[in-house]
Amino acid sequence: MKNRLGLKILFIGMSAYMAWLVFATASVSSLAEVEMTPWFRTTLIDFYLNTTVLAAWVIYKERTLMAKTLWILGFVMTGAVATCLYVFVQLCALKPGESLDKVVLANRK
């Protein structure tokens, strides 16, 4: 499937971009200096609600407690960096001819 390569490039690119963006921002600004505005508070709540959804997906999808724990910690600590990396890893695990459904659904065989 040709679109798999495009999806892999998209997700690893987004992960790399977010990692660079966080590093670049941290090099010129401190998180301790952030003003707690209503929008910042809303963004934090949005982030953690999305992280909860992703954690539920990983708990459903992953088999081992170690994988579940590490991915969820990655989501909490790095946000989109780990999220995009997770999808990239799932895409890379697909065998030729397998449906993209396997990226989303648990493999219980």
Buried (B, 14 or more C-beta within 10 A) or exposed (E): EEEBEEBBEBBBEBBBEBBEEBEEEEEEEEEEEEEEEEEEEEEEEEBEEBBEEBBEBBBEBBEEEEEBEBBBEBBBEBBBBBBBBBBBBBBEEBEEEEEBEBBEEEEEE
